[in-house]
Structures are given as structure tokens and as C-alpha cells.
Amino acid sequence: TDSDGIPDVTDPDDDNDGYTDDQEKAAGTDSKDPNSKPAASVGNLENKTVIEKQPIEPIDVPVENKPNNGSVEVTGLPTGLTYDPATGKITGTPTVSDWGKDEEERDFPVKVVVKDAAGNPVAEKDVTIKVQRDTDSDGIPDVTDPDDDNDG
């Protein structure tokens, strides 16, 4: 179908649109039509609250129907957190170095963008990661810690 020299019977992407025939079948799109493509999407990703200076539980960034040779970018993460495209997870230990005097938590707007092989955005989702301050590094965020500085 796509004139790539690979017979459709063995070609994993008959129409060369960046989606495998299996992906197109599952999405109900036509694997012989390059203009019929499954819609990429960011799955169930919700806002998260984490404590500064504490390693976070890995946050899964589920992407459905990512185009072949496409990419996923995650921007706006707090310092200390990173997105690993190989695992699809956000990991690390968040830090904030410029807390205001009475600031106990800070919201970080995070954007997840799925791009096709040409680098064009095909899906995106915005979430918030809230970092709670922990002045005395005891693992209890200041917002609930009766002794923020642990001075007794």
C-alpha cells in the first residue's frame, strides 16, 4: 500500500503513517489509509502532591497510540524531578531553594506533550505537581507539622 517495498502481509505499518497495523486495528482506523490515524492521548494522569527532599513514588505518564518514532516531552517539573522516556515515569527528589518566608507549598504546572515523528504535537495534558515544604527535613510537610523547624 505505501510503496516501501515491503509486502503488506509482512509490513507492520501498511500505510506508513507512523502507527502499526495492530494499533490501527485496536483504534478502529484504516491501516491502508495514511490519513486514517488513531488519536494519540495522555491517559490517566492526575495532579500530585509531594514533599520536598523526599524521594517520590514514581509517577506513571501513560501515553496511548504514540506515533512510531514519536516522542513524549514533560516540562515544568520541579527541580530534582525528571521524566524518563524509556520507562514513561517521573522520578526523583523534589527541591525548592527559594521558598518565601511563610510559603508552605508551591504548585508547579507540568505539561505533557506527545509529538509525532516530525516533532508536531499530537496530544497534550496539563497537570499540577504540588511540592510541600519540609523545613526540618523530617518527612512531615510544614503544612501539617506542629514543629516546622524541629526546635522542640
C-alpha contacts under 8 A as a table, 3 or more apart, distances in Angstrom:
res1	aa1	res2	aa2	distance
1	T	8	D	6.66
1	T	14	D	5.79
1	T	15	D	5.78
1	T	32	K	6.36
2	D	14	D	6.06
2	D	15	D	4.84
2	D	16	N	5.93
3	S	6	I	7.54
6	I	10	T	6.77
6	I	11	D	5.57
7	P	10	T	5.69
7	P	11	D	5.85
8	D	11	D	4.73
8	D	12	P	7.65
8	D	13	D	7.86
8	D	14	D	5.35
11	D	14	D	5.57
12	P	20	T	5.42
12	P	21	D	5.81
12	P	22	D	7.81
13	D	16	N	5.24
13	D	17	D	7.15
13	D	18	G	7.05
13	D	19	Y	6.27
13	D	20	T	4.51
13	D	21	D	5.20
13	D	31	S	7.16
14	D	20	T	7.74
14	D	21	D	6.65
14	D	31	S	6.09
14	D	32	K	5.81
15	D	31	S	6.05
15	D	32	K	4.98
15	D	33	D	5.76
15	D	34	P	5.05
16	N	19	Y	7.34
16	N	34	P	6.54
17	D	34	P	4.98
17	D	35	N	7.50
17	D	37	K	7.23
18	G	67	P	5.19
18	G	68	N	4.67
18	G	69	N	7.30
18	G	116	D	7.95
18	G	117	A	7.52
19	Y	23	Q	6.07
19	Y	24	E	6.55
19	Y	37	K	7.11
19	Y	38	P	7.56
19	Y	65	N	7.55
19	Y	66	K	7.88
19	Y	67	P	5.47
19	Y	68	N	5.77
20	T	23	Q	5.14
20	T	24	E	6.35
20	T	31	S	7.73
20	T	68	N	7.61
21	D	24	E	5.05
21	D	25	K	6.07
21	D	31	S	5.27
22	D	25	K	5.06
22	D	26	A	6.18
23	Q	26	A	5.22
23	Q	27	A	6.19
23	Q	38	P	7.30
23	Q	65	N	6.79
24	E	27	A	5.05
24	E	28	G	5.91
24	E	29	T	4.91
24	E	30	D	6.34
24	E	31	S	5.71
24	E	37	K	6.74
24	E	38	P	5.96
25	K	28	G	5.07
25	K	29	T	6.10
25	K	30	D	7.26
25	K	31	S	7.10
26	A	29	T	7.85
27	A	38	P	5.55
28	G	38	P	7.58
29	T	36	S	5.65
29	T	37	K	5.96
29	T	38	P	6.13
30	D	33	D	5.46
30	D	36	S	5.62
30	D	37	K	7.37
31	S	34	P	7.36
31	S	36	S	7.40
33	D	36	S	5.39
34	P	37	K	6.95
38	P	65	N	6.45
39	A	65	N	6.51
39	A	122	V	7.80
40	A	63	V	7.28
40	A	64	E	5.57
40	A	65	N	4.57
40	A	66	K	5.47
40	A	67	P	7.33
40	A	114	V	7.37
40	A	122	V	6.37
40	A	123	A	5.84
41	S	63	V	5.80
41	S	64	E	5.23
41	S	65	N	6.76
41	S	66	K	7.59
41	S	114	V	7.50
41	S	122	V	7.90
41	S	123	A	5.31
41	S	124	E	7.02
42	V	45	L	7.30
42	V	61	V	7.31
42	V	62	P	5.83
42	V	63	V	4.54
42	V	64	E	6.23
42	V	112	V	7.61
42	V	114	V	7.68
42	V	123	A	6.85
42	V	124	E	6.51
42	V	125	K	6.38
43	G	61	V	7.39
43	G	62	P	4.99
43	G	63	V	5.63
43	G	64	E	6.54
44	N	61	V	7.93
44	N	62	P	6.71
45	L	60	D	7.46
45	L	61	V	6.31
45	L	62	P	7.10
45	L	127	V	7.45
46	E	127	V	6.27
46	E	128	T	7.83
47	N	127	V	5.23
47	N	128	T	4.84
47	N	129	I	5.77
47	N	130	K	7.78
48	K	128	T	6.51
48	K	129	I	4.87
48	K	130	K	6.17
49	T	129	I	5.75
49	T	130	K	4.57
49	T	131	V	5.97
49	T	132	Q	7.23
50	V	54	Q	7.87
50	V	56	I	6.65
50	V	94	P	7.78
50	V	129	I	7.24
50	V	130	K	6.14
50	V	131	V	5.03
50	V	132	Q	6.17
51	I	54	Q	5.74
51	I	56	I	7.84
51	I	94	P	7.31
51	I	131	V	5.51
51	I	132	Q	4.80
51	I	133	R	6.41
51	I	134	D	6.82
51	I	139	G	7.16
51	I	140	I	7.76
51	I	141	P	6.20
52	E	93	T	6.95
52	E	94	P	5.05
52	E	95	T	5.21
52	E	96	V	7.02
52	E	131	V	5.96
52	E	132	Q	5.91
52	E	133	R	5.64
52	E	134	D	6.04
52	E	141	P	7.96
53	K	93	T	5.67
53	K	94	P	5.71
53	K	95	T	5.67
53	K	134	D	7.46
53	K	137	S	6.77
53	K	139	G	7.94
54	Q	93	T	5.46
54	Q	94	P	6.91
54	Q	139	G	6.71
55	P	91	T	7.75
55	P	92	G	5.60
55	P	93	T	4.25
55	P	94	P	7.23
56	I	59	I	8.00
56	I	91	T	6.39
56	I	92	G	6.09
56	I	93	T	6.04
56	I	94	P	7.81
57	E	91	T	7.09
58	P	89	K	5.98
58	P	90	I	5.59
58	P	91	T	4.92
58	P	92	G	7.82
59	I	89	K	5.31
59	I	90	I	4.94
59	I	91	T	6.66
60	D	88	G	6.09
60	D	89	K	4.57
60	D	90	I	6.56
61	V	88	G	5.45
61	V	89	K	5.64
61	V	90	I	7.33
62	P	88	G	6.92
63	V	66	K	6.35
63	V	114	V	7.80
66	K	70	G	6.26
66	K	71	S	7.43
66	K	114	V	6.94
66	K	115	K	7.81
66	K	116	D	7.48
67	P	70	G	4.91
67	P	71	S	7.86
67	P	115	K	7.61
67	P	116	D	5.46
67	P	117	A	6.85
68	N	116	D	7.46
68	N	117	A	6.77
69	N	116	D	6.99
69	N	117	A	4.93
70	G	114	V	7.30
70	G	115	K	5.39
70	G	116	D	4.26
70	G	117	A	4.35
70	G	118	A	7.64
70	G	119	G	7.23
71	S	85	P	7.86
71	S	114	V	5.85
71	S	115	K	5.19
71	S	116	D	6.59
71	S	117	A	7.29
71	S	119	G	7.70
72	V	85	P	6.70
72	V	112	V	6.98
72	V	113	V	5.68
72	V	114	V	4.56
72	V	115	K	6.23
73	E	83	Y	7.98
73	E	85	P	7.96
73	E	111	K	7.98
73	E	112	V	5.73
73	E	113	V	5.21
73	E	114	V	6.54
73	E	115	K	7.95
74	V	77	L	7.41
74	V	83	Y	6.39
74	V	110	V	6.90
74	V	111	K	5.67
74	V	112	V	4.55
74	V	113	V	6.51
75	T	110	V	5.66
75	T	111	K	5.36
75	T	112	V	6.68
76	G	108	F	6.46
76	G	109	P	5.93
76	G	110	V	4.58
76	G	111	K	6.51
77	L	81	L	6.06
77	L	82	T	6.97
77	L	108	F	6.59
77	L	109	P	7.58
77	L	110	V	5.89
77	L	129	I	7.63
78	P	81	L	5.83
78	P	94	P	6.00
78	P	95	T	6.95
78	P	96	V	7.47
78	P	108	F	6.47
78	P	129	I	7.91
78	P	131	V	7.98
79	T	94	P	5.71
79	T	95	T	5.56
79	T	96	V	6.79
80	G	92	G	5.67
80	G	93	T	5.11
80	G	94	P	4.56
80	G	95	T	5.88
81	L	90	I	6.57
81	L	91	T	5.55
81	L	92	G	4.55
81	L	93	T	5.90
81	L	94	P	5.64
82	T	90	I	5.45
82	T	91	T	5.66
82	T	92	G	6.37
83	Y	88	G	7.03
83	Y	89	K	5.71
83	Y	90	I	4.35
83	Y	91	T	6.59
84	D	87	T	5.61
84	D	88	G	5.67
84	D	89	K	5.65
84	D	90	I	6.43
84	D	91	T	7.89
85	P	88	G	4.87
85	P	89	K	7.16
94	P	131	V	7.32
96	V	99	W	6.54
96	V	133	R	7.96
99	W	102	D	7.99
99	W	103	E	6.04
99	W	104	E	7.90
100	G	103	E	4.91
103	E	106	R	7.59
103	E	133	R	7.73
104	E	132	Q	5.95
104	E	133	R	5.08
104	E	134	D	8.00
104	E	141	P	7.93
104	E	142	D	6.09
104	E	143	V	5.86
105	E	130	K	6.66
105	E	131	V	5.50
105	E	132	Q	4.20
105	E	133	R	5.54
105	E	143	V	7.66
106	R	130	K	5.55
106	R	131	V	5.34
106	R	132	Q	6.56
107	D	128	T	6.24
107	D	129	I	5.87
107	D	130	K	4.37
107	D	131	V	6.43
108	F	128	T	5.51
108	F	129	I	5.17
108	F	130	K	6.06
108	F	131	V	7.66
109	P	126	D	6.99
109	P	127	V	6.07
109	P	128	T	4.64
109	P	129	I	6.60
110	V	126	D	5.74
110	V	127	V	5.30
110	V	128	T	5.61
110	V	129	I	6.94
111	K	124	E	7.04
111	K	125	K	5.87
111	K	126	D	4.60
111	K	127	V	6.49
112	V	124	E	5.36
112	V	125	K	5.24
112	V	126	D	6.36
113	V	121	P	6.39
113	V	122	V	7.61
113	V	123	A	5.89
113	V	124	E	4.34
113	V	125	K	6.74
114	V	121	P	5.73
114	V	122	V	5.72
114	V	123	A	5.09
114	V	124	E	6.03
115	K	118	A	7.55
115	K	119	G	5.15
115	K	120	N	5.09
115	K	121	P	4.28
115	K	122	V	5.43
115	K	123	A	7.15
116	D	119	G	5.26
116	D	120	N	5.42
116	D	121	P	6.51
116	D	122	V	6.49
117	A	120	N	7.45
121	P	124	E	7.44
132	Q	141	P	5.71
132	Q	142	D	7.20
132	Q	143	V	7.30
133	R	141	P	5.55
133	R	142	D	5.70
133	R	143	V	7.54
134	D	137	S	5.24
134	D	138	D	7.00
134	D	139	G	6.69
134	D	140	I	6.33
134	D	141	P	4.64
134	D	142	D	5.22
134	D	148	D	7.16
135	T	141	P	7.83
135	T	142	D	6.65
135	T	148	D	5.86
135	T	149	D	5.78
136	D	148	D	6.12
136	D	149	D	4.90
136	D	150	N	5.87
137	S	140	I	7.47
140	I	144	T	6.87
140	I	145	D	5.69
141	P	144	T	5.74
141	P	145	D	5.82
141	P	148	D	7.94
142	D	145	D	4.69
142	D	146	P	7.60
142	D	147	D	7.81
142	D	148	D	5.25
145	D	148	D	5.54
147	D	150	N	5.15
147	D	151	D	7.01
147	D	152	G	6.79
